[in-house]
Amino acid sequence: MARRFTVQGTNNAFICVHCACLVQPLENGSVRNHCPQCLHSLHVDDFPGDRASLCGGLLEPVRIEQQSKKGWMIVHRCQKCGAEKRNKAALDDPNQPDDWNALIALSQRIH
């Protein structure tokens, strides 16, 4: 399968389907793909930014990982199909950064 990457036009505001938070686009040129309040997401991508997934399931945050080049990564598991996806934490967004307390709570979960 050829990789499609269409980030342009995908950094849009949305309402979180888990907690109903109004989520604003990122300001740093990247794409917002999870709720900064509850850290949930939707399974909409096959590859980052392509919006090609037909699953559409709720991605639940299950753990945090530290990567040397990308920083803190939120690992999500799809409640519909079981796929795991990694999303970079948005701690540096000036308008709506990820909730630090939610990230700490997630890091303390036993997996």
ROROTOR-720559 format. One record per residue: residue in one letter; chain; x, y, z of N, C-alpha, C, O in turn. Coordinates in nm, 2 decimals, padded with zeros to 4 digits. Layout:
// ROROTOR-720559
+------+-----+--------+--------+--------+--------+--------+--------+--------+--------+--------+--------+--------+--------+
! type ! mol !    nc1 !    nc2 !    nc3 !   cac1 !   cac2 !   cac3 !    cc1 !    cc2 !    cc3 !    oc1 !    oc2 !    oc3 !
+------+-----+--------+--------+--------+--------+--------+--------+--------+--------+--------+--------+--------+--------+
!    A !   A !      X !      Y !      Z !      X !      Y !      Z !      X !      Y !      Z !      X !      Y !      Z !
...
+------+-----+--------+--------+--------+--------+--------+--------+--------+--------+--------+--------+--------+--------+
//
This chain:
// ROROTOR-720559
+------+-----+--------+--------+--------+--------+--------+--------+--------+--------+--------+--------+--------+--------+
! type ! mol !    nc1 !    nc2 !    nc3 !   cac1 !   cac2 !   cac3 !    cc1 !    cc2 !    cc3 !    oc1 !    oc2 !    oc3 !
+------+-----+--------+--------+--------+--------+--------+--------+--------+--------+--------+--------+--------+--------+
!    M !   A !  00.08 ! -00.12 !  00.00 !  00.00 !  00.00 !  00.00 !  00.09 !  00.12 !  00.00 !  00.18 !  00.13 !  00.08 !
!    A !   A !  00.06 !  00.22 ! -00.09 !  00.14 !  00.34 ! -00.09 !  00.10 !  00.43 !  00.02 ! -00.01 !  00.44 !  00.06 !
!    R !   A !  00.20 !  00.50 !  00.08 !  00.18 !  00.58 !  00.19 !  00.12 !  00.72 !  00.14 !  00.18 !  00.78 !  00.05 !
!    R !   A !  00.01 !  00.76 !  00.20 ! -00.04 !  00.89 !  00.17 ! -00.02 !  00.98 !  00.30 ! -00.05 !  00.93 !  00.41 !
!    F !   A !  00.02 !  01.10 !  00.27 !  00.04 !  01.19 !  00.39 ! -00.02 !  01.32 !  00.35 !  00.04 !  01.40 !  00.27 !
!    T !   A ! -00.13 !  01.36 !  00.41 ! -00.20 !  01.48 !  00.37 ! -00.23 !  01.56 !  00.49 ! -00.34 !  01.59 !  00.53 !
!    V !   A ! -00.12 !  01.61 !  00.55 ! -00.14 !  01.69 !  00.67 ! -00.21 !  01.82 !  00.64 ! -00.28 !  01.87 !  00.73 !
!    Q !   A ! -00.18 !  01.88 !  00.53 ! -00.24 !  02.01 !  00.50 ! -00.39 !  02.00 !  00.50 ! -00.45 !  01.92 !  00.43 !
!    G !   A ! -00.45 !  02.09 !  00.58 ! -00.60 !  02.09 !  00.59 ! -00.65 !  02.00 !  00.69 ! -00.78 !  01.98 !  00.70 !
!    T !   A ! -00.57 !  01.93 !  00.77 ! -00.62 !  01.83 !  00.87 ! -00.60 !  01.89 !  01.01 ! -00.65 !  01.82 !  01.11 !
!    N !   A ! -00.54 !  02.00 !  01.03 ! -00.52 !  02.06 !  01.16 ! -00.64 !  02.15 !  01.20 ! -00.63 !  02.27 !  01.19 !
!    N !   A ! -00.75 !  02.09 !  01.22 ! -00.88 !  02.16 !  01.24 ! -00.93 !  02.14 !  01.39 ! -00.89 !  02.05 !  01.46 !
!    A !   A ! -01.01 !  02.24 !  01.43 ! -01.07 !  02.23 !  01.56 ! -01.17 !  02.11 !  01.56 ! -01.23 !  02.08 !  01.45 !
!    F !   A ! -01.20 !  02.05 !  01.68 ! -01.30 !  01.94 !  01.68 ! -01.35 !  01.93 !  01.83 ! -01.29 !  01.99 !  01.92 !
!    I !   A ! -01.46 !  01.86 !  01.84 ! -01.52 !  01.84 !  01.97 ! -01.48 !  01.69 !  02.01 ! -01.50 !  01.60 !  01.93 !
!    C !   A ! -01.42 !  01.68 !  02.13 ! -01.37 !  01.54 !  02.17 ! -01.50 !  01.46 !  02.19 ! -01.59 !  01.49 !  02.26 !
!    V !   A ! -01.50 !  01.34 !  02.13 ! -01.61 !  01.25 !  02.15 ! -01.62 !  01.18 !  02.28 ! -01.72 !  01.12 !  02.32 !
!    H !   A ! -01.51 !  01.19 !  02.36 ! -01.50 !  01.12 !  02.49 ! -01.54 !  01.22 !  02.60 ! -01.62 !  01.18 !  02.69 !
!    C !   A ! -01.49 !  01.35 !  02.60 ! -01.52 !  01.44 !  02.71 ! -01.59 !  01.57 !  02.67 ! -01.63 !  01.65 !  02.75 !
!    A !   A ! -01.62 !  01.59 !  02.54 ! -01.69 !  01.70 !  02.48 ! -01.61 !  01.83 !  02.49 ! -01.67 !  01.94 !  02.47 !
!    C !   A ! -01.48 !  01.82 !  02.51 ! -01.39 !  01.94 !  02.51 ! -01.38 !  02.00 !  02.37 ! -01.37 !  01.92 !  02.27 !
!    L !   A ! -01.39 !  02.13 !  02.36 ! -01.36 !  02.20 !  02.23 ! -01.21 !  02.20 !  02.21 ! -01.14 !  02.27 !  02.29 !
!    V !   A ! -01.16 !  02.13 !  02.11 ! -01.01 !  02.12 !  02.09 ! -00.97 !  02.21 !  01.98 ! -01.03 !  02.20 !  01.86 !
!    Q !   A ! -00.88 !  02.30 !  02.00 ! -00.83 !  02.40 !  01.90 ! -00.72 !  02.34 !  01.82 ! -00.65 !  02.25 !  01.87 !
!    P !   A ! -00.69 !  02.38 !  01.70 ! -00.58 !  02.33 !  01.62 ! -00.45 !  02.37 !  01.69 ! -00.44 !  02.47 !  01.77 !
!    L !   A ! -00.34 !  02.29 !  01.66 ! -00.21 !  02.33 !  01.72 ! -00.16 !  02.45 !  01.65 ! -00.19 !  02.48 !  01.53 !
!    E !   A ! -00.08 !  02.53 !  01.72 ! -00.02 !  02.65 !  01.67 !  00.12 !  02.63 !  01.61 !  00.18 !  02.72 !  01.55 !
!    N !   A !  00.18 !  02.51 !  01.63 !  00.33 !  02.49 !  01.59 !  00.35 !  02.44 !  01.46 !  00.46 !  02.40 !  01.42 !
!    G !   A !  00.24 !  02.43 !  01.37 !  00.26 !  02.37 !  01.24 !  00.24 !  02.22 !  01.23 !  00.24 !  02.17 !  01.12 !
!    S !   A !  00.21 !  02.16 !  01.34 !  00.18 !  02.01 !  01.34 !  00.03 !  01.99 !  01.34 ! -00.04 !  02.09 !  01.32 !
!    V !   A ! -00.01 !  01.87 !  01.35 ! -00.15 !  01.84 !  01.35 ! -00.20 !  01.79 !  01.48 ! -00.14 !  01.70 !  01.54 !
!    R !   A ! -00.31 !  01.85 !  01.54 ! -00.37 !  01.81 !  01.66 ! -00.44 !  01.68 !  01.63 ! -00.53 !  01.68 !  01.55 !
!    N !   A ! -00.41 !  01.57 !  01.71 ! -00.48 !  01.44 !  01.68 ! -00.53 !  01.38 !  01.81 ! -00.57 !  01.26 !  01.81 !
!    H !   A ! -00.53 !  01.45 !  01.92 ! -00.59 !  01.40 !  02.05 ! -00.64 !  01.51 !  02.13 ! -00.60 !  01.63 !  02.11 !
!    C !   A ! -00.73 !  01.48 !  02.22 ! -00.78 !  01.58 !  02.31 ! -00.68 !  01.62 !  02.42 ! -00.62 !  01.53 !  02.48 !
!    P !   A ! -00.65 !  01.75 !  02.44 ! -00.55 !  01.79 !  02.54 ! -00.60 !  01.77 !  02.68 ! -00.52 !  01.78 !  02.78 !
!    Q !   A ! -00.73 !  01.76 !  02.70 ! -00.79 !  01.74 !  02.83 ! -00.79 !  01.60 !  02.88 ! -00.74 !  01.57 !  02.99 !
!    C !   A ! -00.85 !  01.51 !  02.80 ! -00.86 !  01.37 !  02.84 ! -00.76 !  01.28 !  02.77 ! -00.75 !  01.16 !  02.80 !
!    L !   A ! -00.69 !  01.33 !  02.67 ! -00.59 !  01.26 !  02.59 ! -00.65 !  01.15 !  02.50 ! -00.57 !  01.08 !  02.44 !
!    H !   A ! -00.78 !  01.14 !  02.48 ! -00.84 !  01.04 !  02.39 ! -00.83 !  01.09 !  02.24 ! -00.81 !  01.21 !  02.22 !
!    S !   A ! -00.84 !  01.00 !  02.15 ! -00.83 !  01.03 !  02.01 ! -00.93 !  00.95 !  01.93 ! -01.01 !  00.87 !  01.99 !
!    L !   A ! -00.93 !  00.96 !  01.80 ! -01.01 !  00.87 !  01.72 ! -00.92 !  00.80 !  01.62 ! -00.82 !  00.86 !  01.57 !
!    H !   A ! -00.96 !  00.68 !  01.58 ! -00.88 !  00.60 !  01.49 ! -00.92 !  00.64 !  01.35 ! -01.01 !  00.58 !  01.28 !
!    V !   A ! -00.86 !  00.75 !  01.30 ! -00.90 !  00.80 !  01.17 ! -00.78 !  00.79 !  01.07 ! -00.80 !  00.81 !  00.95 !
!    D !   A ! -00.66 !  00.76 !  01.11 ! -00.54 !  00.75 !  01.02 ! -00.49 !  00.61 !  01.01 ! -00.49 !  00.53 !  01.11 !
!    D !   A ! -00.45 !  00.57 !  00.89 ! -00.37 !  00.45 !  00.87 ! -00.23 !  00.49 !  00.90 ! -00.15 !  00.41 !  00.96 !
!    F !   A ! -00.18 !  00.60 !  00.84 ! -00.05 !  00.66 !  00.86 ! -00.07 !  00.80 !  00.91 ! -00.18 !  00.86 !  00.87 !
!    P !   A !  00.02 !  00.85 !  00.99 ! -00.01 !  00.99 !  01.04 ! -00.05 !  01.09 !  00.94 !  00.02 !  01.12 !  00.84 !
!    G !   A ! -00.17 !  01.15 !  00.97 ! -00.22 !  01.26 !  00.88 ! -00.29 !  01.22 !  00.76 ! -00.35 !  01.31 !  00.69 !
!    D !   A ! -00.31 !  01.09 !  00.73 ! -00.37 !  01.05 !  00.60 ! -00.52 !  01.05 !  00.61 ! -00.59 !  01.05 !  00.50 !
!    R !   A ! -00.58 !  01.04 !  00.72 ! -00.73 !  01.03 !  00.74 ! -00.79 !  00.92 !  00.66 ! -00.90 !  00.94 !  00.61 !
!    A !   A ! -00.72 !  00.81 !  00.64 ! -00.77 !  00.70 !  00.55 ! -00.82 !  00.58 !  00.63 ! -00.87 !  00.49 !  00.56 !
!    S !   A ! -00.82 !  00.58 !  00.76 ! -00.87 !  00.46 !  00.83 ! -01.02 !  00.46 !  00.82 ! -01.09 !  00.56 !  00.84 !
!    L !   A ! -01.07 !  00.34 !  00.80 ! -01.22 !  00.32 !  00.80 ! -01.27 !  00.28 !  00.94 ! -01.39 !  00.26 !  00.95 !
!    C !   A ! -01.18 !  00.26 !  01.03 ! -01.22 !  00.21 !  01.17 ! -01.31 !  00.31 !  01.24 ! -01.42 !  00.28 !  01.27 !
!    G !   A ! -01.25 !  00.43 !  01.27 ! -01.32 !  00.53 !  01.34 ! -01.34 !  00.51 !  01.49 ! -01.42 !  00.58 !  01.55 !
!    G !   A ! -01.28 !  00.40 !  01.54 ! -01.30 !  00.37 !  01.69 ! -01.23 !  00.47 !  01.78 ! -01.15 !  00.55 !  01.74 !
!    L !   A ! -01.28 !  00.47 !  01.91 ! -01.22 !  00.56 !  02.01 ! -01.08 !  00.50 !  02.05 ! -01.07 !  00.39 !  02.08 !
!    L !   A ! -00.98 !  00.59 !  02.04 ! -00.85 !  00.56 !  02.08 ! -00.83 !  00.60 !  02.23 ! -00.83 !  00.72 !  02.26 !
!    E !   A ! -00.81 !  00.50 !  02.32 ! -00.80 !  00.53 !  02.46 ! -00.65 !  00.54 !  02.49 ! -00.57 !  00.45 !  02.45 !
!    P !   A ! -00.61 !  00.64 !  02.57 ! -00.47 !  00.65 !  02.61 ! -00.44 !  00.54 !  02.71 ! -00.51 !  00.53 !  02.81 !
!    V !   A ! -00.33 !  00.46 !  02.68 ! -00.30 !  00.35 !  02.77 ! -00.17 !  00.36 !  02.84 ! -00.15 !  00.30 !  02.95 !
!    R !   A ! -00.07 !  00.44 !  02.78 !  00.05 !  00.46 !  02.85 !  00.13 !  00.57 !  02.78 !  00.09 !  00.62 !  02.68 !
!    I !   A !  00.24 !  00.61 !  02.85 !  00.33 !  00.72 !  02.80 !  00.46 !  00.65 !  02.77 !  00.51 !  00.57 !  02.85 !
!    E !   A !  00.53 !  00.69 !  02.66 !  00.66 !  00.65 !  02.63 !  00.75 !  00.77 !  02.61 !  00.70 !  00.87 !  02.56 !
!    Q !   A !  00.88 !  00.76 !  02.64 !  00.97 !  00.87 !  02.61 !  01.06 !  00.83 !  02.50 !  01.12 !  00.72 !  02.50 !
!    Q !   A !  01.06 !  00.91 !  02.39 !  01.15 !  00.88 !  02.28 !  01.25 !  00.99 !  02.26 !  01.22 !  01.11 !  02.27 !
!    S !   A !  01.38 !  00.96 !  02.24 !  01.48 !  01.06 !  02.24 !  01.46 !  01.17 !  02.14 !  01.50 !  01.28 !  02.16 !
!    K !   A !  01.41 !  01.14 !  02.02 !  01.40 !  01.24 !  01.92 !  01.26 !  01.31 !  01.92 !  01.25 !  01.42 !  01.88 !
!    K !   A !  01.16 !  01.24 !  01.96 !  01.02 !  01.29 !  01.96 !  00.97 !  01.34 !  02.09 !  00.87 !  01.42 !  02.10 !
!    G !   A !  01.03 !  01.30 !  02.20 !  00.98 !  01.34 !  02.33 !  00.88 !  01.25 !  02.39 !  00.88 !  01.13 !  02.36 !
!    W !   A !  00.78 !  01.30 !  02.46 !  00.68 !  01.22 !  02.52 !  00.58 !  01.18 !  02.42 !  00.52 !  01.26 !  02.34 !
!    M !   A !  00.55 !  01.05 !  02.41 !  00.45 !  00.99 !  02.32 !  00.34 !  00.93 !  02.40 !  00.36 !  00.85 !  02.49 !
!    I !   A !  00.22 !  00.96 !  02.36 !  00.10 !  00.90 !  02.42 !  00.06 !  00.78 !  02.33 !  00.05 !  00.79 !  02.21 !
!    V !   A !  00.06 !  00.66 !  02.40 !  00.02 !  00.54 !  02.33 ! -00.13 !  00.52 !  02.35 ! -00.18 !  00.51 !  02.46 !
!    H !   A ! -00.20 !  00.50 !  02.23 ! -00.34 !  00.48 !  02.23 ! -00.37 !  00.34 !  02.18 ! -00.30 !  00.29 !  02.10 !
!    R !   A ! -00.48 !  00.28 !  02.24 ! -00.53 !  00.15 !  02.19 ! -00.67 !  00.18 !  02.14 ! -00.76 !  00.23 !  02.22 !
!    C !   A ! -00.70 !  00.13 !  02.02 ! -00.84 !  00.14 !  01.97 ! -00.93 !  00.05 !  02.04 ! -00.91 ! -00.07 !  02.05 !
!    Q !   A ! -01.04 !  00.10 !  02.09 ! -01.14 !  00.02 !  02.16 ! -01.22 ! -00.06 !  02.06 ! -01.29 ! -00.16 !  02.10 !
!    K !   A ! -01.22 ! -00.03 !  01.93 ! -01.29 ! -00.11 !  01.83 ! -01.21 ! -00.22 !  01.77 ! -01.26 ! -00.33 !  01.76 !
!    C !   A ! -01.09 ! -00.19 !  01.72 ! -01.01 ! -00.29 !  01.65 ! -00.88 ! -00.34 !  01.73 ! -00.82 ! -00.43 !  01.68 !
!    G !   A ! -00.85 ! -00.27 !  01.83 ! -00.73 ! -00.31 !  01.91 ! -00.60 ! -00.25 !  01.86 ! -00.49 ! -00.28 !  01.93 !
!    A !   A ! -00.59 ! -00.18 !  01.75 ! -00.47 ! -00.12 !  01.70 ! -00.41 ! -00.03 !  01.80 ! -00.48 !  00.04 !  01.88 !
!    E !   A ! -00.28 ! -00.02 !  01.81 ! -00.21 !  00.08 !  01.89 ! -00.15 !  00.18 !  01.81 ! -00.09 !  00.15 !  01.70 !
!    K !   A ! -00.16 !  00.31 !  01.85 ! -00.11 !  00.42 !  01.78 ! -00.03 !  00.51 !  01.88 ! -00.07 !  00.51 !  01.99 !
!    R !   A !  00.07 !  00.58 !  01.83 !  00.15 !  00.67 !  01.91 !  00.13 !  00.81 !  01.86 !  00.14 !  00.84 !  01.74 !
!    N !   A !  00.11 !  00.90 !  01.95 !  00.09 !  01.04 !  01.92 !  00.18 !  01.13 !  02.01 !  00.19 !  01.10 !  02.13 !
!    K !   A !  00.25 !  01.22 !  01.95 !  00.34 !  01.31 !  02.03 !  00.25 !  01.40 !  02.12 !  00.15 !  01.46 !  02.08 !
!    A !   A !  00.29 !  01.41 !  02.25 !  00.23 !  01.50 !  02.34 !  00.25 !  01.64 !  02.30 !  00.36 !  01.68 !  02.26 !
!    A !   A !  00.15 !  01.72 !  02.31 !  00.15 !  01.86 !  02.27 !  00.17 !  01.95 !  02.40 !  00.07 !  02.02 !  02.44 !
!    L !   A !  00.29 !  01.95 !  02.45 !  00.31 !  02.02 !  02.58 !  00.35 !  02.17 !  02.55 !  00.34 !  02.25 !  02.64 !
!    D !   A !  00.39 !  02.20 !  02.43 !  00.44 !  02.33 !  02.39 !  00.34 !  02.42 !  02.32 !  00.37 !  02.53 !  02.28 !
!    D !   A !  00.22 !  02.37 !  02.31 !  00.12 !  02.45 !  02.24 !  00.08 !  02.57 !  02.32 !  00.04 !  02.55 !  02.44 !
!    P !   A !  00.09 !  02.70 !  02.27 !  00.07 !  02.82 !  02.36 ! -00.08 !  02.84 !  02.40 ! -00.10 !  02.90 !  02.50 !
!    N !   A ! -00.17 !  02.78 !  02.32 ! -00.31 !  02.81 !  02.34 ! -00.38 !  02.70 !  02.42 ! -00.47 !  02.72 !  02.50 !
!    Q !   A ! -00.34 !  02.57 !  02.39 ! -00.41 !  02.46 !  02.46 ! -00.32 !  02.34 !  02.47 ! -00.33 !  02.24 !  02.40 !
!    P !   A ! -00.22 !  02.35 !  02.56 ! -00.13 !  02.24 !  02.57 ! -00.20 !  02.12 !  02.64 ! -00.30 !  02.13 !  02.70 !
!    D !   A ! -00.14 !  02.00 !  02.62 ! -00.19 !  01.88 !  02.69 ! -00.19 !  01.90 !  02.84 ! -00.10 !  01.96 !  02.89 !
!    D !   A ! -00.29 !  01.85 !  02.90 ! -00.30 !  01.86 !  03.05 ! -00.19 !  01.78 !  03.12 ! -00.19 !  01.66 !  03.11 !
!    W !   A ! -00.10 !  01.85 !  03.18 !  00.01 !  01.79 !  03.25 ! -00.04 !  01.68 !  03.35 !  00.02 !  01.58 !  03.36 !
!    N !   A ! -00.14 !  01.71 !  03.43 ! -00.19 !  01.62 !  03.53 ! -00.25 !  01.49 !  03.46 ! -00.23 !  01.38 !  03.52 !
!    A !   A ! -00.31 !  01.51 !  03.35 ! -00.36 !  01.39 !  03.28 ! -00.24 !  01.30 !  03.23 ! -00.25 !  01.18 !  03.23 !
!    L !   A ! -00.14 !  01.36 !  03.18 ! -00.02 !  01.29 !  03.14 !  00.05 !  01.22 !  03.26 !  00.09 !  01.10 !  03.24 !
!    I !   A !  00.06 !  01.29 !  03.37 !  00.12 !  01.22 !  03.49 !  00.04 !  01.11 !  03.53 !  00.09 !  01.00 !  03.57 !
!    A !   A ! -00.10 !  01.12 !  03.54 ! -00.19 !  01.01 !  03.58 ! -00.17 !  00.89 !  03.49 ! -00.17 !  00.78 !  03.53 !
!    L !   A ! -00.16 !  00.92 !  03.36 ! -00.14 !  00.82 !  03.26 ! -00.01 !  00.74 !  03.28 !  00.00 !  00.62 !  03.26 !
!    S !   A !  00.09 !  00.82 !  03.31 !  00.23 !  00.76 !  03.33 !  00.23 !  00.67 !  03.46 !  00.32 !  00.59 !  03.47 !
!    Q !   A !  00.14 !  00.69 !  03.55 !  00.14 !  00.61 !  03.67 !  00.05 !  00.49 !  03.66 !  00.05 !  00.41 !  03.76 !
!    R !   A ! -00.02 !  00.47 !  03.55 ! -00.10 !  00.35 !  03.54 ! -00.01 !  00.23 !  03.53 !  00.10 !  00.23 !  03.47 !
!    I !   A ! -00.06 !  00.12 !  03.58 !  00.01 ! -00.01 !  03.57 ! -00.04 ! -00.08 !  03.45 ! -00.16 ! -00.10 !  03.44 !
!    H !   A !  00.05 ! -00.12 !  03.36 !  00.00 ! -00.19 !  03.24 !  00.03 ! -00.34 !  03.25 ! -00.01 ! -00.41 !  03.16 !
+------+-----+--------+--------+--------+--------+--------+--------+--------+--------+--------+--------+--------+--------+
//
